[in-house]
Amino acid sequence: MTATNSIAIFGGTFDPIHNGHVHVISEILKSGKFSKLVIVPAGKPWQKSPTASASNRLEMTKLALSEIDVEVSDCEVKRDTPSYAIDTVHDLHSLNPESSLTWIIGSDAIAGLSTWNRIDEMASEVEFLIVLRPGHTVDQSAIPHFIKWTSIEIHARDISATQVREKVSVGSDISDLVPPSVAAYIYEKKLYGAA
Ligand code: ATP
């Protein structure tokens, strides 16, 4: 049963978005737990240095998800300040004041959770849903005690954006790793050292 007024947020650098992300999105939709899923490419990620520009990453995200029933938000790309999740939570709360919010993260991201800007404030406004990622078990000792969280097994695919960038840079095939529209965009814009 779909929960009414329950929004899931999936943020990321998406440098580029890949089939591992798309799989997470499809499985979250299939779970029926949320009335809406909002995908948020980071504008100025403060813990990563993206290779592609924010506008290219946003465009690839839109292309990859054009036929999937989700909303792609440009709120972090439009913001001038570093892309803190808490600011995105506030933006989405003011747009959807009646909704509860759940922030989705991969299990690899748990290790850095305690360093997130205003994590205590964030914890009072969202629940976390941890997606198990191959090779990254849920390290409960790294999860701040004040956070409300659950985890979900979605048989995540062992794909990373790093792998995609590396393959493009050496001219290897990426057709198993990203949607065709994203591969075409990467080659058209010559991203990641594409020839
Ligand atoms: P990079 O390789 O550049 O570090 P990435 O593949 O981890 O990138 P991000 O855009 O940084 O991609 O990830 C956004 C979110 O998606 C994070 O919460 C991350 O844990 C999660 N995620 C990324 N890839 C997968 C995957 N294959 N399966 C499940 N979750 C994933």
Boltz pocket constraint, residues with backbone or C-beta under 6 A from the ligand:
constraints:
  - pocket:
      binder: B
      contacts: [[A, 11], [A, 12], [A, 13], [A, 14], [A, 15], [A, 16], [A, 19], [A, 20], [A, 21], [A, 24], [A, 104], [A, 105], [A, 106], [A, 107], [A, 108], [A, 109], [A, 131], [A, 132], [A, 133], [A, 134], [A, 156], [A, 157], [A, 158], [A, 159], [A, 160], [A, 161], [A, 162], [A, 163]]
      max_distance: 6.0
